[in-house]
Structure formats: C-alpha cells, structure tokens
Amino acid sequence: MYLLGLGILLALLKYLEIGPMAQWSWWVVLIPFGLTLLWWAWADATGYTKRKEMEKVDKRKQDRVNKHKEAMGLRPRKPR
C-alpha cells in the first residue's frame, strides 16, 4: 500500500508540475505502480495475502473464546 500511495503522490506532483518531479521522466514517476503490481502478484501467488487473512480470523476466534472463558471464571489459553 505504501508503494501505491507513493506512486499516486509522485504522479500528482508530476502532473501538477510541483517541485523537482516536474523535471523527472514519466517512467521514473510510474515505477512505484509497477512495483506495486509485482508485490500484489507475489503476495497472491505465494498465499501471503490469504495466510494473513486467516491469522486475523484465528486471532479473533481465540480472543472470543478467551473472553467467554474469563466470563465463566476459567483461565484462558495464552496466545501463540
């Protein structure tokens, strides 16, 4: 996401001709967009995105279980 934000900022500065970006080539300004595409392709191909999503779901589930155990007066498991 940082690369996408950087790309948008550089493209906007180049388009509005603000600062030193006005003198840069469009190819240099558009590099962050290419890097963002590469990152997303890698993250999807390796399962990184899905793994992070599943970690969030598992953490939410364990937090809910711990909350209910505390309400019953039991000792919750420590997170891994």
N, C-alpha and C positions, 0 to 999 in steps of 0.2 A: 504494500500500500504506500510505503514511503516513496518508492520509485515512481509510482503513478502520480502522487502529489507533486513530486519534483518535476516530472515531465509537464504537468499542467501549468505549474508556475513558470517554468522556462519558456514554454510555448506562448503563454500570455505575455511575458515580458518581451519576447522576440516580436510578437505581433504588434504590440503597442510601442515598440522601439524604445524601451526604457533600459537605461544602464548599458553595460558592456555587451549584453546579449543581443543588442541591435546589430552589432558588427559580426556576430557569430553566424556560421553557416546553419541552415535549417537541419542539415544532417546531424550536427552536434547537438542541437536542441532536441531532436527527436530520439536520441539514443536511450533516454530513460524509458520511453514507451516500448522499445524493442527489448530492453532488459526485463521490463515488467511481463511481457509476453513469454519470455524464456522462463522466468520464475514460475508463472502460473502453469506452464506446460510441464515443468519439472515437478511441481507440487502435486499436480493431478496424476502424473504418470507414476510417481513413487508411492502414492497413497498418503502423502503427508497431510493433505487437507482433511481427508476422511479420518485419519488417526487422531488429529487434533480435535475434531468434532466429537469423536467417540470418547476421548478423555474428558471433555466438558460434560457430556451426558453421564458418564460414570461418576464423576465428582459430584454432580448434582444429586444423583441417586444415593450415593453414600452419605452426603450431607443430610438428606431427608431421613434416611434410616437412623443416623446418629441423633437427629432431633427427636425422633419418636422414641428411641431408647432412653434418652435423657428424660423425656416426659414420663416414662414408665419407671424411672429411678434406676435404670440399668446403666452400666458403664459402656460407652460407645467404643468401637474399634478405632485405633489410631489410623489415619490415612497413610497410604503407602507412598 
